[in-house]
Structures are given as structure tokens and as C-alpha cells.
Amino acid sequence: MPHQGEILQEAIKNSGISITRIVEELGITRPTIYRKFKEETVDYSIVKRIGDIINHDFSNDFTVVQQSSLPFVTSVQRPSVTNVVTQRVTPPQMTDGDPTKQLLLLQSKYIALLEAYNELLLKVYGPK
């Protein structure tokens, strides 16, 4: 069974994008990326950045054991944050021209957005 570095290398090879272009966009050297290919577990930030460059989603490529070490994979499906934000941020719109009411509406939207952002941070980084 291939490890994460090998999976990364294979995806890059299949993408047709040159290693030269990838290392230039990552700001690393060729020897560094070749060392990454030999690692059993690769740092999430490198996987994410390479995925963005080659337009590949690696979350489906790793086994369950390998996925447990990657923060972008969650075992529980939760509602998407954009849905949560949309639900919270779209209270009934007031057509009133009263600046005080508009300010209060804007404040409630801002608070809902901050709460959704905090939830996202907790999902991604977990509690302290």
C-alpha cells in the first residue's frame, strides 16, 4: 500500500504538471519535494498547496488510517458553514429607512458571521 508521499508523487505525475512548476509555486527546491515523496505522512499545508496547483483533491486518495492524520478530513458530516452562515445572516429584511434599525440589522449579521467563523475554527483546529 503506497504511503502519502507516494500518493502525492503519483498524483503530480498523472497531472502532467512539471515538478519545476510545482516547486517554483511552492517556493521550495527540487530535493525538498523529492524528500516529501519519501515521507510516510506529508504535512497538510503541502498537500493542500500541491492539490491547488494540480487541481486535485487528495482527501479521497488516502486510506482511513492516513486520513486520520489529515485535518481536512472529518469523520462526521456536518452542515456546510456557508449554509449555516446564510441561515443566520438572512433575517427578515427591513425596508425601513431608519438608520438605527439598519445599524441593528447590520450588527446582528456581523455577530452571526463571527459565530459561524468561531464554529469553523473549532471544526478545523479543535478546542484548546
Secondary structure as UniProt FT lines:
FT   HELIX           4..15
FT   HELIX           19..26
FT   HELIX           30..38
FT   HELIX           44..54
FT   HELIX           58..60
FT   HELIX           64..67
FT   TURN            68..69
FT   TURN            71..72
FT   HELIX           81..89
FT   HELIX           99..125
//
